[in-house]
Amino acid sequence: ILQKIACTLSATGSLMIASQVLQKKKNRVKLQQIILLAISICDFLSSAAWIFTDFFMPPKGNQQSCDAQGFLIQFVNSSNMMLMVSLQVQYILVIKYGWSDRKINKLKPYFLILPLGFGALTATVSLVLKLFNPSYWDCWLMPYPADCTSTYEIKHGMSDLEESNCVRGDNAFIFQWAFFFAPLWAATVICFVVMYKMTKSVEEAEKKTARYSGKSNRNVQS
């Protein structure tokens, strides 16, 4: 219940942000606002999928509905973290390096296509490899049955079995890291570094402004 309440609040907030972006024409053409709109849409879709997760997972749902939820969640969440990187890169190009809107708009497709393409690619590969299976509270990259032995474990001597007994999702934990956790950590580090550089850039600008103001005041007094 708490999960559904949190997701409902998140979905509501995402809709409010999206509506604010769409209301004004200047927002609909500005790269920063477009990225925020894409992030909000992705967050809304993932929240909606989690609100109605009972209908996707067995016993209420079936394998097809589980695949649909897994695909949606993998697509929007993977895209979302890459969109956050795009947003941070856009910020540093404007704030630290002084890029104009005209200059940065030339790269607009890359700021959107690359994140969404990453999400679509990982979700499609996961669907083809039958990696979407019931997890703890949604359908995602999981082996089925959950306690089956993967091919990786057999090859590395972690089991006496000669072949995997996973019906679906063989080596799913590898794809969890390749398709989500490793990119998530990389995106987090990139965002942290960018925020640090922007903070230092603003501090340096404030110091220069303070020194200039001090000189101007002394000149006026003299």
N, C-alpha and C positions, 0 to 999 in steps of 0.2 A: 504493500500500500504506500509506504514512504517513497519507494522508487517511482511509483506512478505519479505521486504528488510532485516530486522533484522534476520529473519529465514534463508534467503539465505546465509548471511554472517556467521551465526552460523554453518550451514551445511557445508559450505566450510572449515571453520576452523577445524571442526570435522574430515572431510576427510583428511586434511593435517596431523593432529595428528595421525590418524589411519595409514596413509601411512608411516609415520616416524617409527612407531612401527613395521610394517610388513616388512620393508626393511631389517632389520638386524636380523639375527638368534638369537643373544644373547638377543635382546629385546623380541622376541617371546616366550622365556622361563622364563623371569624374571617376578616375580609376580607383581611388581609395574607397569611395562609396560603393562602387560595383563589387569590389572584393568583399566589403562588409555585407553586401546583399547576398552574395554567394555563400558566405560563411553562415549567415542567418538561415538561409534556405536549407543548407546541409544540416544545421543543428535542429531545425524544426522537423525534418524528415526522420532523423535518428531518434529524436524524442518521441515522435508519433509511433515509430516502430516499436519502441520500448513500452509505451503506454499500452499498446494492444498486443504485447508479446505473447500472452496466453493463447491468442487465436492463431498464432503462427507455429507454436511448438506443439508437439504431441502431448497429451492425447487429443486436444481440441483440433490441432492442426495436423498436417501430414508432411511428407518429405518435400513436396512441391512448395508448400507455404513456408517451410523451414528454409528452403533454398532461396525463396524470394526475400525473406527477412535478412538472411545472411548476406545476400548480394547487396541489398540496400544499405545495411549497416556498414559493411566493408567499404562500399563505394563512397558514402558520404563522410564517414569518419576519416578515411585515408585522404580523401580530397580536402577535408577541413583542415587537417594539420598542415598540409602543404599550402593551402590558401593563407594560413597564418604566417607562414614563411614569406609568401608573396607580399603580404601586408607589411611585414617588417622591412623587407627589402625596399618597398616603395617608400616607406617612411625615411629610411636612411639616405636614399637617393635624393629626396626632396629636402630634408632637414640638414644633413651634413654636407652633401655635395651640390645642393642648390639647383637640382634639375627642374626645368620648367614643365608645366603641364603638357605643352606641345611635344617636348622631347620624350617625356615618359610615356605618353600615349602611343608612341610608335611601338612600344614594347607591350602594349595592353594585351594582345592575344596570348603572349607567353605567360603573363601573370595569371591567366585563367586556364588556358588550355593544358599547360603542364600539370598543375595540381589535379584538375578534373580527369586528365588522361591517366595519371598515376592511379587514381581511385578506380577508374573504369577497368584498367588493365589488371590490377590485382584482384578485383572482384570477379572479372571474367575468368581468369586463370583458376581462381579458387572454385568457381562453379564447375568448370570443366573437369577439375581434379576431384570433384565430389568432397570438398573439404567442409562444406556447410552442414553442420550437425548440431543437435541440441547441446547447449552448454549449460551453465548454471542457471541463467535466467533469460537467455535468448539463444538464437541459432547463430553460430559463428564458426571460426576455424577450430574444429575439434575432431578427434578420432571417434569412431563409433565401432564397437562399444567403447565407452570412455576408458576402460581399463585394458584395452587390447595392446598387444605388443607391436611396435612399429618396425619397419624394415631397418631403420637407423639403429635401433637398439639391438637387433639381431646381428647386423654387420659389425657392431662394436663389442660383441661378446657380452651383452647385458642380458641375454636370454638364451635358454637352451633350445628354443624353437628354431626350425629351419626356414620358415617363412612366416610373414606377418599374418596374424589372425584378425586384422582390422577389416571390417566389411566396407567401411568408408573412411576417408580422412587419414590415410596412411601418412605418417610423418607430419601430421598437422602442426605439431609444436614448432617445427622448423619454419613452416610458412607463417606461423604467428609472428615470429621474430623477423623474417624476411619482409613480410608484407605490412607489419604494423609496428611492433615494438622497437625495432632498430630504426626505422624511419621516424618514429615518434621521438626517440632520444636525440636523433640527429637534428630534427626540427626544433626541439627544445634548446639544444646547445646553440644553434644558429640564432634563434630568437633572443637568447640571453646575450650573446656576443653583440648582436645588433643594438639591443637596448643599452648595453654598456657604452658602446661607441657613440650612440646618440646623446646619452647623458653627459659624457665627457665633452662632446662637441658643444652642447648647450652651456655647460659650465665655462668652457673657454670663451665662448661668445659673450657671456655675462661679465667675465673678468675684463675682456677688452672694452666692453661698454663702460664698465665702472672706471677703468683707467682713463678712457677718453673723457668721461664726464668730469673726473677729478681735474684733468688738465684744463678743461674748458672753464671750470669754476675758478681755478687759480688765475687764468688769463683775464677773466672778467674782473676779479678782485684787484688785480695789479693795474 
